[in-house]
Amino acid sequence: GGIFDILIAKRWNVAMGINDKTMYMFGDAIIYSIVYQMNFMPAVVLTSKVCPKGVESTVYALLAGFQNMGQNVSQSIG
């Protein structure tokens, strides 16, 4: 998403015939969401692979909860 901010700041989008609103929406709403989800997928796959047979949903929920808690604590503490 950051490259689109640079394109807007340097006005290269206008040179390409794309207005600011469209370029911002494309970069921030579309591209950022896709990249974020692709970045998140390896953690989801690894979490699902460590779950033992028979208790997948319980273990996955616990692991995902601990991951979320760890992420929130690390963001709060720094």
C-alpha positions in Angstrom: 0.0 0.0 0.0 2.9 2.4 0.7 4.0 2.6 -3.0 0.6 4.0 -3.9 1.0 6.8 -1.4 4.3 7.7 -3.1 2.6 7.6 -6.5 0.0 10.0 -5.2 2.5 12.3 -3.5 4.6 12.5 -6.7 1.4 12.9 -8.8 2.4 10.1 -11.1 -1.1 8.8 -11.0 -2.4 12.0 -12.6 0.2 11.5 -15.4 -1.2 8.0 -15.9 -4.7 9.4 -16.0 -5.9 8.1 -12.7 -7.4 10.5 -10.2 -6.3 10.6 -6.5 -9.4 9.0 -5.0 -9.3 6.0 -7.4 -5.5 5.5 -6.8 -5.9 5.7 -3.0 -8.9 3.3 -3.0 -7.0 0.9 -5.2 -3.8 0.9 -3.1 -5.2 1.2 0.4 -8.4 -0.9 0.1 -7.5 -3.5 -2.4 -3.8 -4.1 -2.6 -3.2 -3.7 1.2 -5.9 -6.2 2.0 -4.6 -8.8 -0.4 -1.0 -8.4 0.8 -2.1 -8.6 4.5 -4.1 -11.8 3.9 -1.1 -13.3 2.0 1.2 -12.4 4.9 -1.2 -14.0 7.4 -1.6 -17.3 5.5 1.6 -19.0 6.6 0.7 -18.6 10.3 -2.8 -20.0 9.7 -1.4 -23.0 7.8 1.3 -23.7 10.4 -1.2 -23.4 13.2 -3.6 -25.9 11.5 -0.8 -28.4 10.9 0.2 -28.7 14.5 -3.3 -29.7 15.7 -3.5 -33.4 16.7 -6.3 -35.6 15.2 -9.5 -35.7 17.1 -9.2 -32.4 18.9 -8.4 -30.1 16.0 -11.0 -27.4 16.7 -10.1 -27.1 20.4 -6.4 -27.0 19.9 -6.7 -24.6 16.9 -8.9 -22.3 19.0 -6.4 -22.3 21.8 -3.4 -21.7 19.6 -5.2 -18.9 17.7 -6.2 -17.3 21.0 -2.7 -17.4 22.3 -1.4 -15.9 19.0 -3.9 -13.1 19.2 -3.1 -12.4 22.8 0.6 -12.4 22.1 0.2 -10.0 19.2 -1.9 -7.6 21.3 0.5 -7.7 24.2 3.5 -7.2 21.9 1.8 -4.2 20.3 0.9 -2.7 23.7 4.3 -3.2 25.2 6.3 -2.4 22.2 
